[in-house]
Every structure is written in structure tokens, then in C-alpha cells.
Amino acid sequence: MKIVLIGHGMVGHKFLESLAETGVTGVEVTVLCEEPRPAYDRVHLSAFFSGTSADALSLVEPGFFERTGFTLRLAARAASIDRRIRTVTTTQGEVLCYDKLVLATGSNPFVPQVPGRDRSHCFVYRTIEDLEAMQASGAKSRTGVVVGGGLLGLECAKALSDMGLETHVVEFAPRLMAVQ
């Protein structure tokens, strides 16, 4: 049996751990991970700004993929799925056949449709690469603006403040953390 897992975040990796724990044999698992690194703890992503390394945030125990025989493809993104013939085509044009398809794609950050959102030095707060880019930009800046006063927005604002930036939070609701 061939399984293709699209997404290697927290949920995708938990699926792999559960599958490995069952001791199932005769299963070929291919994991498409669009990021350049294996699954990591996004819940504690803010700890990256206080010195926690990307390796320390990793959810993958050393040797996991070697031990299980699962194949992890980093920086590999699914472009299309053909359910009729059971294939996934990657953005590189590779076609993967599957018997079972698991979608664990996570979420996409909401970016308001405001002019300038696509300018350089505008970031979302989702991946370690986003945070690294924020650090690099923050090292050359004096001021930072966070759009969104929810939990992640306020964590981001604290990180900017800790970098020594004059920090502003823009929230569209009448108060911070309106959903919480």
C-alpha cells in the first residue's frame, strides 16, 4: 500500500508517529513538506525569539525517518491531486501514485487586503523562516508594526519590542484579543 501525506506540520507528524506505533508493515509512505525543515512546534514558535533553536523546536526525534522507512521530501509542494487515478503531482512535475491520501496541510495566515501588504519587510508569523526574516529586518529597523491584536499578534509585538523596536499594534476590533 502506498500512502502520500501532504503536509508535515504538527498534525501530519502525529499521524506518522501513530502509524509507526501500529507496527504496520508493507506500507510505503511519502511525505510532502513544503517547508525546508521537518515538523516543528508552532505553538511555541515565539520561543525562537528568546533563544530556542529551530532544532529544539523540532518534533522529529533523531532517526525517525530512517527507523520507519518513511520518505520525507522537504521543500516539496503538491500542485494538484487527481482522485480518479489516485495521483499527486508536485510543483516540480513529479507524479506520485497513492492508495491512500492524507491531507494535513495546516492553515494559511490571514493577510488583510490592504495596499502595501506585498512590500519587502512585511511578514507573516507562521514559520521559522518568517521569524528569521523578521530578525534580519528588525536588525536594520527602528520601528515595527503588527497588524492583528490576537494572541499571535501580541506575541509578535513582544518579539519586536524585545528586538528593541518601537512597536505598534493595529487591531480592527474594538479591543485586543477580541476572539479570546
Secondary structure, DSSP 8 states (H G I E B T S, - for coil): -EEEEE--SHHHHHHHHHHHHTT--S-EEEEEESSSS--B-STTGGGGGGT--HHHHB-S-TTHHHHH--EEEET--EEEEETTTTEEEETTS-EEE-SEEEE-----------TTTTSTT---SSSHHHHHHHHHHHTT-SEEEEE--SHHHHHHHHHHHHTT-EEEEE-SSSSTTS--
